Amino acid sequence: MVLGPDGLGPLKLRMPLDEALATGMLHHEQVREASRECSESRKYRTYWMRGQKEGLVWLTPELGVVGIWAYGDIATPEGIRLGSSREMVERAYPDAFDLVGEINYGRSSAKVPGNGDRATYRFSTRFDEVSALSIEVTGQRCIY
């Protein structure tokens, strides 16, 4: 499956919870407390991707699916996946920028091609390789 430009396969960013569950891709829900910036209801939900120990999906009542994490061999349309080099990320996404602040050490972000300003990729790198990759709703405040 391909991560982007609007989700992962049938699972789409901003998809309401009932539609996301109907894809059959999610299981094992956790409800968590959120900051006021994250959700009006102060709750958000995370689900594991069915059959996976790594793929995680975040949802809020107001925005639906706000983030999807890559796992296994899932890649962006530009070919970036877990294990890709930082140099490959910079070539694929010349507009990528490093996120600032101690909490964001080793993280960068890039606008998702083909999705206007509605979605961003977030990359975490360790030893100059992508160790985490997600697609997120631009401006959401749940995922750090």
Secondary structure as GFF3:
##gff-version 3
##sequence-region A 1 144
A	DSSP	beta_strand	7	8	.	.	.	ID=ss1
A	DSSP	beta_strand	11	12	.	.	.	ID=ss2
A	DSSP	alpha_helix	17	22	.	.	.	ID=ss3
A	DSSP	beta_strand	26	33	.	.	.	ID=ss4
A	DSSP	beta_strand	43	49	.	.	.	ID=ss5
A	DSSP	beta_strand	56	60	.	.	.	ID=ss6
A	DSSP	beta_strand	64	69	.	.	.	ID=ss7
A	DSSP	alpha_helix	86	92	.	.	.	ID=ss8
A	DSSP	beta_strand	97	98	.	.	.	ID=ss9
A	DSSP	three_ten_helix	102	104	.	.	.	ID=ss10
A	DSSP	beta_strand	107	111	.	.	.	ID=ss11
A	DSSP	beta_strand	119	126	.	.	.	ID=ss12
A	DSSP	beta_strand	129	137	.	.	.	ID=ss13
###
